[in-house]
Amino acid sequence: MRMPTFRSFSYRTVALAALMSATWGATLSAQNAPAPTHGERAQRLVIRNVMVIEGNGTPAEGPKDVVIEGNRIVQIANLDPVALRDGNARRPAKGDAEIDGTGHYVMPGLINLHGHVQEERGGTPQPLDYQLKLWLGMGITSVRDVGSNTSRTLELKQRSARGDVHAPRLFVYARYAYMPIPLDEAAVRQRVRDLKAMGADGTKLFGMDRELYAPLLDEANKVGLRTAHHMAVDEANANDAAAGRLTSIEHWYGVPDAAIPSGVQDFPANFNYNDEGMRFRLAGRLWREAEPERLQQVLKSLADSGVAWNPTLDIYEASRDLQRAESQPWFRQYLHPTLEKFFQPDPASHGSYFSDWSSVDETYWKQNYQIWFKALRDFESYGGVIGAGEDAGFIYQVYGFGLIRELELHQEAGFPALKVLQHATLNNARILGEESRIGRLRVGHLADVIVVKGNPLADLKVFYPPLEGAAAGTNAGVAWTVKDGIAYDAPRLLREVREMVSAARATSATSP
């Protein structure tokens, strides 16, 4: 920053000099400031000498110093590289805690738009800390929960907001379809008001009848309750979502369906939607039945109506490459035995439908992905907002790792890395209605920030932590996750997860 020149001395000059001194401090950053205390919020945290990715799709810039006071970003200071090299750069004043970000990139915390808080899998308890520490350790500072024990998750949300638990910021979308299921318009509207009154941020919808869908969305928009819809093979599809101004379509059912001239996929006579093996097998053939011109009309209508799309590309990947899904390299260190058991083919476990999966099924799904990828590119070209969520805890996806794989698949779909990171930060914040507070590295925003070892724009794999046996000093993984100003040592969190998994495996191995 270039200091102004004053021709005369005045009290105004003194005041301005004092202000600049408080803001910028000495020429060189203090070397004696301690690193942040894990799990605590420093009064003033300074992240020094980093490259900055803002989250809005603009190129990285740096070097910069990022200053956080309490839970807010208060300064992002440009540094003169020459002055920095010569040791006489003007720097923000010393922090109570500081992070040396040399060689690192800093960006907004990742937002997981499709998570489930899970304390059990298949009826077997699973430690909640396992999931929460994985999310934080992988750089996820916010999670939209779209289906869990709502009352318990609302309580967890408050504990996270107070800093009483090591957990991401939570946005709770309560399930709409709990018993008794609303069967008329009055009951539908009352259910929406009840969900709003209980403190939910939104509601998660499954398949809907058309005549009840419109009043539901109308009431939700009136009371300010956001809506996420996991569409199924039902009457309401993407055209109805556009007409009713749904907040976001989850996954992809409902989009190609709306572009089939007959309105119905070509199911075999023995098709049973409740048979998951059959359902996922036929889902792999759906996109090819959509008429291309009609599909473009559907995508444009969604974009024009402000309906966002959260595709969760990662959660279907096992359908196109089962061997890859079953042998992901982090499973040995990070896959809890409870989750591992749940992943095994078993009709009793949702998403565990692979007992007779064939090369023919994988081929259809590989072709399915290519049409899906193009639809996403076209949707964004029409002005549509694409989000990023993992839906982990199902179908071979581990919490946190699933979101990073989702980002890689967005890149495979044809989006450049800057846009991919925007999907997981600013776009997700927009879908949540929180773009004025999170999703962007900007002065005044909440301090949801991650420090990444390496350049994610060159390789999204730098978000993955080094695995056991990797070369010493591997420059990968998240170094620090800062949520609401609270700094978390990400490698420490992941070490605790590995220890948790190892202990659980030892216990399960000795159990009768």
Secondary structure, DSSP 8 states (H G I E B T S, - for coil): ------SS--HHHHHHHHHHHHHH-SSS--S------TTEE-SEEEEEEEEE--SSS---EEEEEEEEETTEEEEEEE--HHHHHHT--------SEEEE-TTEEEEE-EEEEEE---SEETTEE--HHHHHHHHHHTTEEEEEE-SS-HHHHHHHHHHHHHTSSS--EEEEEEES--SS---SHHHHHHHHHHHHHTT-SEEEE-S--HHHHHHHHHHHHHHT-EEEEE--SSS--HHHHHHHT-SEEESSTTTTGGGSTTSS----TT--TT-HHHHHHHHTTTGGGS-HHHHHHHHHHHHHTT-EEE--GGGGGGGT-HHHHHT-TTHHHH--HHHHHHHSS-TTSTT---TT--HHHHHHHHHHHHHHHHHHHHHHHTT--B------SSTT--TTHHHHHHHHHHHHTT--HHHHHHIIIIIHHHHHT-TTTSSS--TTSB--EEEEES-TTT-GGGGS---TT--TT---SEEEEEETTEEEEHHHHHHHHHHHHHHHHHHHHH--
